């Protein structure tokens, strides 16, 4: 089991987002991390959804199959967890996140 914490920040004036995540195992040791800039990002919700998508792919690439995701964006988490159709601005990313999450034993 690993726990993944994600966060994103946005500069509306510069239309630039910065996101990052850290993966820790059950003993608290860092198993991976990444920070990334995103150009032409107009919403912090999209920035948060992007980092979730990137961290899940990164965790999958590292071979983790049981992950717990933690984000401070309740909107993104709710959009990912809801069973009904998502019509939010982050829909393209949450759609990809849901499909990617199916590749884990637990996510």
N, C-alpha and C positions, 0 to 999 in steps of 0.2 A: 504494500500500500504506500502511496505517496500522496502528499497534499500539495496542491498548486495554488498559490496566491497570485492574483493578477491585479493590475492597476493601470490606469491611463489618465493622462492630462491633455488638455487642449488649449491652444492659443487661437482664439477665433480670429484675431487681427491678422495673424500670420497663416491661418488655415493649415496649421500643422499640429499634429498630435504626437505624443510620445507615450509609449506603453512599455510595460515590463512585466515579467513574472519570475517567480522563484519556485522551484520544486524541492520539497524536503521529504525525507523518508520518515518512518515512524520513530526514529531516534533523534530527529531534528537535524540530521546532516543534509547539507545542500547537495542535491543530485543534479541540478542544472538550473540555469537562469539565462535570461536574455532581456535586453532593452532594445527598442527599435523605434525609429521615427517614421511617421506617416505623413506624406504630403497631401494637400487638398482634402483634409478631413474637416468637416463642417459641424460635427456633433460629437460630444463626449460619449454618447451612447454608441455611436459607430466605432469610436476608438476603443471602447471597452469590448465590444463584440469582436473586433479585429484581434485584440490581444487574446481573447478566449480561444478563437479559432487557431491562432498561431501556437499557443501553448499546448493545446491538445495535439496538434500535429507533431510538435517537438517531443512531447511525452511519448507518443506512439512511436516515433522514430528511435527513441531511446529504449524501447521495449517494455515500457510500463503498461500493465493491463488493468490495474485497479487504482483509480485516481479519485481524489476528492478535490473539487474545484471550489475556490472561495474568491468572491468578487464583491466589491463594495457597491456595485451597480445593481440595485434591486430590480430595475427595469429589464436589464439584460438577462439576469437569472430567471425572472418570471417568464420572459419570452422564450427562453430555452426550455423551461420546464413545462410550459403549458401544452396541453394536448390539442387544443383548438388551433385554427389557422392564425398565424402571426401576420398582422398588417402594419407593423411598425416600420420605421425607417431602417431599422437594423435587420429586417427580414432576410435579405440575401445572405447575411453572415450567420444569423441564428439557424437558418436552414442548413447551411454547410456544417455548423457545429453539431446539430442533431444527427446528421448523417455520419459525421466523423466519430461521434460518441458511441455509435453502434459497434465500432471496431474494438471497443474495450470490453473486458469482462464486467467491470463495474465503473460507472462514471456518474 
